[in-house]
Amino acid sequence: MKLSEINIRDPFILTYNEKYYMYGSRVGVQTGFDVYESHNLVNWSNPKSVFEITDDFWATTDAWAPEVHYYNNKFYMFASFKSENTCRGTQILVCDTPDGVFTPITEKPITPHDWECLDGTFYVDKNGNPHIVFCHEWVQIENGTVCEIQLSPDLTHAATEPRVLWSAKDYRDVKMVIGRIAKGFVTDGPFLYRNKLGQLLAIWSSFNESGYTALVSKSDNDDIDGNWSVCDEPLSAVDGGHGMIFKALDNKEYFIMHKPNKATLERPVITELKEENGKIFI
C-alpha cells in the first residue's frame, strides 16, 4: 500500500530493527488498532490487527491515537478509549514485539478516572523517570489543557498528581470549536521532542483561522518540570495535525500527521523536518 491508500488519523511511526511500524486511529468503526509495516516509508504492508476491544475490556468504543514506545525491553502502547458510563482515558498496553497482540497492563486507564482525557504520550525525564503527557479534554473543561503525570517505573500507576503544562488559550491565535455536544478550545495530540540544542519541545494540535493546525510548545528548563510556553508560529497550518517526529533509517528526522482533517479523507503525510537555531519547521 501507498500512504495515499491508507485511511487513518493520528499516525505514529516507530522505527525499530531496520523497519518502520505505523499505527493510527481507524476511520469508521473504532474498536481496535492496526499496524502497517515498511522498509522504505513508501511501500507499506496491508494492515495487521494488534488490538481489538473485547467484552472483558472496560471500554466499548473510540479507540483512538495509539502510540507504541520501546521501554525496558518491551513495547508499550498508549491509547485512548471510552465507554458510555466511563470517562475517556488513556490505557497503557504491552507486547513483546511491535506487531504482536497488545494487552492492557492494568484494568483501568492510567489517567484520572473522573477526567475526560485523551492522546496520552510517553516521556522519560533526565533522571530516568517515566511520564505520561496527555490532554484534559475541552468537552469537559472548555479550555483544553496539556498535563503530565510521573508514573511508577513499571507504568502501572501514577506517582504524582496531574500538573497542567499549558492550555489551548495559551496559543495566541486559537479559535473556538463548536461541536455536537460542547464548544471550547482544543488541545490534542501532544508529542515530546528534543531538538539539536537539547531543548525540550512538544508538538500538539488545535484550531486557528486556517483550521486544524500543528503547534509547538517549549520548556524553559529543557525538561518536563519546567515552565512551558506556546510558540506563536505553527509547525504546520494546512488543515492537518496530530503529528509526531521520528528518526528514519537514514538518520534524517521526519514529521508525520494526518491531512486533511476531514472525515473519511484523512491520510498520513510525511515531511522532512528542518531545524535552524533550535527552531523546527517543515
C-alpha positions in Angstrom: 0.0 0.0 0.0 1.0 3.6 -0.5 0.4 6.3 2.1 -2.3 7.8 -0.2 -4.2 4.5 0.2 -4.1 4.3 4.0 -7.0 5.9 5.7 -6.1 6.6 9.3 -6.0 9.5 11.7 -3.3 10.3 14.3 -0.5 8.5 12.6 2.5 7.3 14.7 5.7 5.7 13.4 8.1 3.5 15.4 11.5 2.8 13.9 12.8 -0.5 15.1 15.1 -3.2 13.8 15.6 -1.7 10.3 11.8 -1.4 9.8 9.0 1.2 10.3 5.8 0.4 12.1 2.9 2.8 11.7 -0.1 2.9 13.9 -3.2 5.2 13.9 -6.9 5.6 14.6 -9.1 3.7 12.2 -11.6 5.7 10.2 -15.1 4.3 10.6 -15.6 1.6 13.3 -13.0 2.5 16.0 -12.8 -0.7 18.1 -9.2 -1.6 17.6 -5.8 -0.8 16.1 -3.7 -2.0 13.2 0.0 -1.8 12.3 1.4 -1.1 8.8 5.0 -2.1 8.2 7.5 -0.7 5.7 11.3 -0.8 4.9 11.3 2.5 3.0 8.4 4.7 4.1 6.9 4.4 0.5 5.6 0.8 0.3 3.5 -0.4 3.2 2.0 -3.8 4.2 -1.7 -4.4 4.5 -3.0 -3.6 8.0 -2.5 -6.2 10.7 -4.6 -6.1 13.8 -2.7 -5.6 17.1 -5.6 -4.9 19.4 -9.3 -5.4 19.4 -11.8 -4.4 22.1 -13.2 -7.5 23.8 -16.1 -8.0 26.2 -13.9 -8.1 29.2 -12.2 -4.7 28.5 -13.6 -1.6 30.3 -14.1 0.4 27.1 -16.5 -0.2 24.3 -15.7 2.4 21.6 -13.5 5.4 20.5 -10.2 3.5 20.2 -8.0 6.5 19.3 -4.4 7.6 18.8 -2.3 4.6 19.5 1.4 5.3 20.1 4.0 2.5 20.6 7.2 3.2 22.6 10.1 0.9 23.3 10.9 0.9 27.1 12.6 -1.6 29.3 12.8 -4.2 26.5 9.1 -4.2 25.8 6.8 -2.3 23.6 4.2 -0.1 25.3 1.1 1.2 23.6 -0.6 4.4 24.9 -4.1 4.7 23.5 -7.4 6.4 24.3 -10.7 4.7 24.9 -14.2 5.4 26.1 -17.5 3.7 27.2 -21.0 5.0 27.9 -20.5 5.1 31.6 -16.8 5.8 31.9 -14.8 8.9 31.1 -12.4 8.8 28.1 -8.9 7.8 29.3 -5.5 6.7 28.2 -4.8 3.0 28.7 -1.3 1.5 28.6 -0.9 -1.9 26.9 2.2 -4.0 26.4 3.6 -6.5 23.9 7.0 -8.3 23.4 7.0 -7.3 19.7 5.8 -4.2 17.8 3.5 -6.2 15.6 2.0 -8.7 18.1 -1.2 -8.5 20.1 -1.1 -5.8 22.8 -2.7 -6.5 26.3 -3.6 -4.0 29.0 -1.2 -3.7 31.9 -3.9 -2.5 34.3 -7.7 -2.9 34.5 -8.4 0.8 34.2 -6.8 3.8 32.3 -3.8 5.5 33.8 -5.3 9.0 33.5 -7.7 10.4 36.2 -10.9 8.4 36.1 -13.2 11.5 36.6 -11.4 13.4 33.8 -12.2 13.2 30.1 -8.7 12.6 28.8 -7.1 11.6 25.5 -4.0 11.3 23.5 -1.5 10.2 26.1 2.1 10.1 25.0 5.3 8.8 26.8 8.3 10.7 28.0 11.3 9.7 30.2 12.9 12.7 32.0 16.6 13.4 32.5 16.6 11.4 35.8 15.1 8.4 34.1 11.6 8.8 35.5 8.7 7.8 33.1 5.8 10.3 32.5 2.6 10.3 30.6 1.7 13.6 28.9 -2.0 13.9 27.9 -4.8 16.2 27.2 -7.6 17.1 29.6 -10.4 17.4 27.1 -12.1 20.6 26.1 -15.5 18.9 26.1 -15.3 18.8 29.9 -13.4 22.0 30.8 -13.9 24.2 27.7 -10.3 25.4 27.7 -8.4 22.2 27.0 -5.1 21.6 28.7 -2.0 19.5 28.3 -1.0 17.8 31.5 1.7 15.4 32.8 1.9 12.7 35.5 5.0 10.9 36.6 4.5 7.2 36.5 5.8 4.3 38.5 8.8 2.5 36.9 6.5 -0.3 35.7 4.0 2.2 34.3 1.1 0.7 36.3 0.2 3.7 38.5 0.6 7.4 38.9 3.5 8.6 41.2 2.4 12.2 41.2 -0.8 14.3 40.8 -1.5 15.7 37.4 0.2 19.0 36.5 -1.0 21.4 33.8 1.7 22.4 31.4 -0.3 24.7 29.2 -3.8 25.4 27.9 -5.3 25.9 24.5 -5.8 29.6 25.2 -2.0 30.0 25.7 -1.9 29.8 21.9 -2.3 33.4 20.7 -4.4 32.6 17.6 -6.5 29.7 19.0 -10.1 29.5 17.6 -13.1 28.1 19.5 -14.6 24.9 18.1 -18.3 24.3 18.3 -19.0 20.6 18.4 -22.1 18.5 18.7 -22.1 18.3 22.5 -19.8 21.2 23.5 -17.9 24.2 22.5 -14.4 25.2 23.5 -10.7 25.4 22.8 -9.0 22.2 21.7 -5.7 20.6 22.8 -4.8 17.2 21.3 -2.0 15.0 20.1 1.0 16.0 22.3 4.4 14.5 21.4 7.7 15.3 23.2 10.8 16.1 21.1 14.3 17.2 22.0 16.0 19.4 19.3 19.6 19.6 18.4 20.3 22.2 21.0 19.0 19.9 23.7 15.9 21.9 24.2 12.6 20.1 25.1 9.8 20.8 22.7 6.3 19.5 22.4 4.2 19.1 19.3 0.4 19.4 19.7 -2.6 20.4 17.7 -5.5 22.9 18.0 -7.5 25.2 15.7 -6.9 28.6 14.3 -8.4 30.6 11.4 -6.8 28.2 8.9 -8.4 25.2 10.6 -6.6 22.2 12.2 -3.0 23.1 12.9 0.2 21.6 14.4 1.8 23.7 17.1 5.0 23.8 19.2 5.4 24.4 22.9 8.8 24.8 24.7 10.0 24.1 28.2 12.2 26.8 29.8 14.5 24.3 31.6 14.7 21.6 28.9 12.7 19.1 30.9 9.2 18.2 31.7 9.1 20.0 35.0 9.9 23.4 33.5 7.5 26.3 32.7 6.0 25.8 29.2 5.2 28.5 26.6 3.4 28.1 23.3 5.2 29.4 20.2 3.2 31.8 18.1 4.1 30.3 14.7 2.6 26.9 13.9 4.7 24.0 12.7 2.0 23.4 10.1 -1.2 25.2 9.2 -2.6 23.2 6.3 -5.7 21.6 7.8 -3.6 18.8 9.2 -2.2 17.8 12.5 -2.0 15.3 15.4 1.6 14.6 14.4 4.8 13.3 15.7 8.5 13.2 14.8 10.6 10.1 14.1 14.1 9.4 13.0 14.4 7.4 9.8 16.9 4.7 8.9 18.9 7.4 7.0 19.2 9.3 10.3 17.1 12.2 9.0 14.1 13.3 11.1 10.6 13.4 9.7 7.2 14.8 10.8 4.1 12.8 10.1 0.5 14.0 10.6 -2.9 13.2 9.1 -4.2 15.5 6.4 -6.8 16.8 5.6 -8.7 16.9 8.9 -11.9 15.9 7.1 -13.9 12.8 8.0 -13.1 9.8 5.7 -10.5 11.7 3.7 -7.6 11.6 6.3 -4.3 10.2 5.1 -0.8 10.1 6.7 1.6 12.6 5.3 5.3 12.5 5.9 7.6 15.6 5.5 11.3 16.0 6.3 11.9 18.1 9.5 14.3 21.0 9.4 15.9 22.9 12.2 17.7 26.3 12.5 19.0 27.7 15.8 16.7 25.3 17.7 13.6 26.2 15.7 11.9 23.3 13.9 9.9 23.7 10.7 8.8 21.6 7.7 
